[in-house]
Amino acid sequence: MDCAISMRGVVKRFGPLTAVDGLDLDVRFGTCVGLLGPNGAGKSTTMKALTAQVIADEGELEVLGYRLPEDSKQARAEMGVVPQLDNLDVSLTVEQNLLVFAHLYRVGPGERKAAIERALRLANLGDRRNSKVDQLSGGMRRRLLIARALLHEPRLVLLDEPTVGLDPQVRQELWALIDRLRSEGVSILMSTHYIEEAERLCDTVTIMSHGKAVAIGAPQALIREHAGAEAIEVYGPPARLTDVEAAARGRGWRTRRTGTSVSILHSNGATDLDGERRVTNLEDVFVLLTGEEIT
Amino acid sequence: MAATRRLGRLEPAALQGVMVREVVNFSSFWRSSTFSSTVDPTIYLLAFGFGFGSLVSTVAGYDYVDFVGTGIVATTVLFSGAFPAMYSTFVKYEFQHTYDAILAAPVDTEELVTAEALWIAARTGVYGCVPMLVAVVFGLDPSWGMLLVPGIAALAGFGWACFGIFIAAKAKSIESFSYWQSGLLTPMFLVAGTFFPLDKLPTWAQVLGNVNPLFHCVELVRHAVFGFEGWEDIGHLAFLMGFALLSWRLAIRFMERKLIL
């Protein structure tokens, strides 16, 4: 067993909608894997399947070596989950929230106090321990959610859109926190639709579209493979952009519209095009593969 | 090779974890909860005991204050069992997403429902005694059988709590609680032998009364205070246990349907 998470051919249907459609996913021990996809790609359903809050219709799931759904409870005892929706108890204090989850995660009576102190330090909320949750800022609440999932020192952490709806500065604070976990050897599966987040934090990413994995690999490898080393960004009125697109396609290059411009990808070495050169990124790959712009 | 360690069902550690959450939360709203659970029945007791009691002195062989004072124990159990279960389950599911968090920990739906119902049952065991103690102040004679009342109240309270969780699991919106309240709980509350005996009612009402768990709770409490009636009370007890068991399984079944997709 060298994978913390292993999914094979997982399918989940909700009535006529197939949310997850034959997904394969591996998270090797000690790595951080990003599940990247637009809204509705099936990321949250996949995350829920890993805690057996969604039961797959087909396929095989193993978490920390336990088969799901039958042995899910044991798997849940050994992993931490940071949900997308804030579900802290708002009328309780920071410390009370941690105390409750120390019990739910079965931290022994002799270790509870130390576990709570460690979580408070990690979330940098030591001086807010007696504040009620509804008095905390969005960033603090998110840090508390993460700390709550780490009370029992799990080997695996699931992060479902960990920085959604936060200010850029707060987002970077959380990235530092997640990066620290990664450096301590915790295996991480993180769903996100922020490309930069995946590019910075993840060893490998799985790009999902319509419930399927459309690309799997290290961010830099995916960029080289799908977008080339350099992109040319051409600005101009819509008619000009349409011409540029046609010309690029004629030469076998792929393009993507980014609002007011057209990006020409895989155009390495082309010198006759009049545009700004820039380094390609994971967003280019994402848009090429899913056909969807990031919002 | 898949690991084979597996955690069992209804583990004490999981039940304890969910109950700790309830107890810690209760510490922030026990005042309002205790107020409504104790002041409500006291008002009923005073209104009926003295208002109605001035018209009738004895009912079914009891002083009216004694009759109502024991009967209200059961309605207190209904109100402090079913209603908190309905509302708190719905709010935790729909607005606070609490169950998402709990089920991501090593807790199953069965344990979640059981622990929450047990906690409400413990509360009803205490709250149920309040109107009886108030009635003692107004002339109900203390008896040894009263010591069994918390146990009876907790058993019935467990049944009502599970039934409330079942209603919340079925409800699409909090507005739909009105149907259950007006269509089921209020009639049950009135046709239970709390304020007037059932044996003077038409047969159909008596039949309905006999399938009403509240009626069996009223009878059992009354007999605990004034003297048991042998097999009849074993029947009441069996009915309450059956009701608790059925509601418990229904609550788990429908919560699983709601929480596990």
HADDOCK unambig.tbl for C-alpha pairs under 7 A between the chains (distance, minus, plus):
assign (segid A and resid 1 and name CA) (segid B and resid 1 and name CA) 6.91 0.50 0.50
assign (segid A and resid 51 and name CA) (segid B and resid 104 and name CA) 5.77 0.50 0.50
assign (segid A and resid 53 and name CA) (segid B and resid 259 and name CA) 6.87 0.50 0.50
assign (segid A and resid 53 and name CA) (segid B and resid 260 and name CA) 4.76 0.50 0.50
assign (segid A and resid 53 and name CA) (segid B and resid 261 and name CA) 6.25 0.50 0.50
assign (segid A and resid 54 and name CA) (segid B and resid 260 and name CA) 5.61 0.50 0.50
assign (segid A and resid 54 and name CA) (segid B and resid 261 and name CA) 4.61 0.50 0.50
assign (segid A and resid 55 and name CA) (segid B and resid 261 and name CA) 6.16 0.50 0.50
assign (segid A and resid 65 and name CA) (segid B and resid 2 and name CA) 5.08 0.50 0.50
assign (segid A and resid 65 and name CA) (segid B and resid 3 and name CA) 5.34 0.50 0.50
assign (segid A and resid 66 and name CA) (segid B and resid 2 and name CA) 5.61 0.50 0.50
assign (segid A and resid 66 and name CA) (segid B and resid 3 and name CA) 5.29 0.50 0.50
assign (segid A and resid 66 and name CA) (segid B and resid 4 and name CA) 6.98 0.50 0.50
assign (segid A and resid 67 and name CA) (segid B and resid 2 and name CA) 6.39 0.50 0.50
assign (segid A and resid 71 and name CA) (segid B and resid 6 and name CA) 5.68 0.50 0.50
assign (segid A and resid 73 and name CA) (segid B and resid 7 and name CA) 6.42 0.50 0.50
assign (segid A and resid 73 and name CA) (segid B and resid 106 and name CA) 4.90 0.50 0.50
assign (segid A and resid 73 and name CA) (segid B and resid 107 and name CA) 6.84 0.50 0.50
assign (segid A and resid 74 and name CA) (segid B and resid 6 and name CA) 5.83 0.50 0.50
assign (segid A and resid 74 and name CA) (segid B and resid 7 and name CA) 5.88 0.50 0.50
assign (segid A and resid 74 and name CA) (segid B and resid 106 and name CA) 6.73 0.50 0.50
assign (segid A and resid 76 and name CA) (segid B and resid 104 and name CA) 6.37 0.50 0.50
assign (segid A and resid 76 and name CA) (segid B and resid 105 and name CA) 5.53 0.50 0.50
assign (segid A and resid 76 and name CA) (segid B and resid 106 and name CA) 5.14 0.50 0.50
assign (segid A and resid 77 and name CA) (segid B and resid 105 and name CA) 6.22 0.50 0.50
assign (segid A and resid 77 and name CA) (segid B and resid 106 and name CA) 4.92 0.50 0.50
assign (segid A and resid 81 and name CA) (segid B and resid 104 and name CA) 6.46 0.50 0.50
assign (segid A and resid 87 and name CA) (segid B and resid 96 and name CA) 5.63 0.50 0.50
assign (segid A and resid 87 and name CA) (segid B and resid 97 and name CA) 5.23 0.50 0.50
assign (segid A and resid 87 and name CA) (segid B and resid 98 and name CA) 5.52 0.50 0.50
assign (segid A and resid 87 and name CA) (segid B and resid 101 and name CA) 6.52 0.50 0.50
assign (segid A and resid 92 and name CA) (segid B and resid 25 and name CA) 6.77 0.50 0.50
assign (segid A and resid 100 and name CA) (segid B and resid 17 and name CA) 6.89 0.50 0.50
assign (segid A and resid 100 and name CA) (segid B and resid 20 and name CA) 6.21 0.50 0.50
assign (segid A and resid 100 and name CA) (segid B and resid 21 and name CA) 5.29 0.50 0.50
assign (segid A and resid 103 and name CA) (segid B and resid 17 and name CA) 4.75 0.50 0.50
assign (segid A and resid 104 and name CA) (segid B and resid 14 and name CA) 6.41 0.50 0.50
assign (segid A and resid 104 and name CA) (segid B and resid 17 and name CA) 4.33 0.50 0.50
assign (segid A and resid 104 and name CA) (segid B and resid 18 and name CA) 6.65 0.50 0.50
assign (segid A and resid 104 and name CA) (segid B and resid 105 and name CA) 6.34 0.50 0.50
assign (segid A and resid 105 and name CA) (segid B and resid 105 and name CA) 6.07 0.50 0.50
assign (segid A and resid 105 and name CA) (segid B and resid 106 and name CA) 6.64 0.50 0.50
assign (segid A and resid 106 and name CA) (segid B and resid 13 and name CA) 6.74 0.50 0.50
